[in-house]
Amino acid sequence: MASVNKVILIGNLGKDPEIRYTQGGEPIANFSLATNEAWTDKSGQKQERTEWHRVEVFGKTAQVVRDYLSKGRQVYLEGSVRYDEWTDKDGNKRNTTKIRVSGPNSKLVLLGGRGEGGGGGRGGTEAPPEGGGAAGPSENFQVSDDDVPF
């Protein structure tokens, strides 16, 4: 029987992404993403709640994160939920939940214009999916700020 593990989020980065590299030189980007929910309660008071998500991005999409994302920037992403468990230095079991953006079923789209935190800005730029799909640019392909349409 088939199953689905898919997450779709639109939110703003809580801080600048952290970039690290595998032993093979592949980039991994980590950042926190805030999503907001607003509603009016039964007494007519406006309520708001912010949820924080840990996001982990791999490969060429991580290069886009490194080069173009910063605190406050709005993004759309599609990924999967990943639960990690480990034992800390004191022997306690610890858990964390991450949104993983990796593979052909993942997507990251930069929303808003250059320097904008987001909102209904001018369109977006989509990062290439990992693996699969149409052939992408060559490995030595370089993008400058002049090439990006926002």
C-alpha positions as CSV (number, residue, x, y, z in Angstrom):
1,M,0.0,0.0,0.0
2,A,1.3,3.5,-0.9
3,S,1.9,6.2,1.6
4,V,2.6,10.0,1.4
5,N,4.9,12.1,3.5
6,K,4.6,15.6,2.1
7,V,4.7,19.0,3.7
8,I,3.9,22.4,2.1
9,L,4.8,25.6,3.9
10,I,4.9,29.3,3.2
11,G,6.7,31.3,5.8
12,N,9.6,33.6,6.7
13,L,13.1,32.7,7.7
14,G,13.8,33.3,11.4
15,K,17.5,33.9,10.9
16,D,20.2,33.6,8.2
17,P,20.7,30.0,7.0
18,E,23.5,27.9,8.4
19,I,25.5,26.1,5.7
20,R,27.7,23.1,6.2
21,Y,29.2,20.6,3.8
22,T,29.4,16.8,3.6
23,Q,32.8,15.1,3.3
24,G,32.1,14.9,-0.4
25,G,31.6,18.7,-0.6
26,E,27.8,18.8,-1.0
27,P,26.1,21.7,0.8
28,I,23.5,21.3,3.5
29,A,21.5,24.4,4.5
30,N,19.6,24.6,7.8
31,F,17.2,27.4,8.8
32,S,14.2,28.0,10.9
33,L,10.9,29.0,9.2
34,A,8.0,30.8,10.9
35,T,4.4,30.2,9.8
36,N,1.6,32.3,11.2
37,E,-2.0,31.5,11.8
38,A,-4.6,34.2,12.7
39,W,-8.2,33.9,13.8
40,T,-10.9,35.5,15.8
41,D,-12.0,33.6,19.0
42,K,-15.5,33.2,20.3
43,S,-15.3,36.5,22.2
44,G,-14.3,38.5,19.1
45,Q,-10.6,38.8,20.1
46,K,-8.0,38.5,17.4
47,Q,-5.6,35.7,18.1
48,E,-2.3,34.7,16.4
49,R,0.0,31.8,16.7
50,T,3.4,31.3,15.2
51,E,4.8,27.9,14.5
52,W,8.6,27.4,14.1
53,H,9.8,24.7,11.7
54,R,13.4,23.4,11.3
55,V,14.2,23.1,7.7
56,E,17.1,21.1,6.1
57,V,17.9,21.5,2.4
58,F,20.4,19.5,0.4
59,G,22.4,19.7,-2.9
60,K,21.8,22.4,-5.5
61,T,18.8,23.7,-3.7
62,A,21.0,24.3,-0.6
63,Q,23.3,26.4,-2.9
64,V,20.3,28.6,-3.7
65,V,19.5,28.9,0.0
66,R,23.1,29.9,0.7
67,D,23.2,32.5,-2.1
68,Y,19.8,34.1,-1.9
69,L,18.1,33.6,1.4
70,S,18.5,35.6,4.6
71,K,16.5,36.4,7.8
72,G,13.0,37.6,7.0
73,R,12.9,36.3,3.5
74,Q,9.6,34.6,2.5
75,V,9.7,31.2,0.8
76,Y,7.4,28.5,-0.4
77,L,8.7,24.9,0.2
78,E,7.6,21.4,-0.4
79,G,9.4,18.6,1.5
80,S,8.9,15.7,3.9
81,V,8.7,15.3,7.6
82,R,11.8,13.7,9.2
83,Y,11.9,12.7,12.9
84,D,15.5,12.3,14.3
85,E,16.3,10.6,17.6
86,W,19.7,10.7,19.4
87,T,21.3,10.4,22.8
88,D,22.9,13.5,24.2
89,K,26.1,13.7,26.2
90,D,24.2,13.0,29.5
91,G,22.7,9.8,28.1
92,N,19.2,11.3,27.6
93,K,17.2,10.4,24.5
94,R,16.4,13.5,22.5
95,N,14.0,14.0,19.5
96,T,13.7,16.7,16.8
97,T,11.4,17.1,13.9
98,K,12.7,18.6,10.6
99,I,11.3,19.4,7.3
100,R,13.6,17.9,4.7
101,V,13.8,19.5,1.2
102,S,15.6,16.9,-0.9
103,G,14.9,14.8,-3.9
104,P,12.6,15.1,-7.0
105,N,9.4,15.6,-5.0
106,S,10.8,18.6,-3.1
107,K,10.6,22.3,-4.1
108,L,11.8,25.6,-2.8
109,V,10.5,28.9,-4.2
110,L,11.8,32.3,-3.2
111,L,8.9,34.7,-2.8
112,G,8.9,38.5,-2.9
113,G,11.4,40.7,-4.6
114,R,15.1,41.3,-3.8
115,G,15.6,42.4,-0.2
116,E,11.9,42.1,0.5
117,G,10.7,40.0,3.5
118,G,8.0,38.6,1.4
119,G,4.3,39.4,1.1
120,G,2.6,39.6,-2.3
121,G,5.8,40.8,-4.0
122,R,6.8,40.4,-7.6
123,G,6.6,36.7,-8.4
124,G,9.2,34.1,-7.2
125,T,12.2,32.1,-8.3
126,E,12.1,28.3,-8.1
127,A,15.1,26.3,-7.1
128,P,15.9,23.3,-9.2
129,P,14.5,20.0,-7.9
130,E,17.1,17.5,-6.6
131,G,17.6,14.6,-9.0
132,G,15.2,13.5,-11.8
133,G,13.2,15.9,-13.9
134,A,14.5,17.8,-16.9
135,A,18.3,18.2,-17.4
136,G,19.6,21.2,-15.5
137,P,22.5,23.5,-16.2
138,S,26.1,22.2,-16.3
139,E,28.1,21.8,-13.1
140,N,30.1,24.9,-13.7
141,F,27.0,27.1,-14.2
142,Q,27.3,30.4,-12.3
143,V,24.4,32.8,-11.3
144,S,25.1,36.4,-10.5
145,D,22.7,38.9,-9.0
146,D,22.1,40.4,-12.5
147,D,20.7,37.0,-13.7
148,V,18.0,36.8,-11.0
149,P,14.7,38.5,-12.0
150,F,13.9,40.0,-8.6
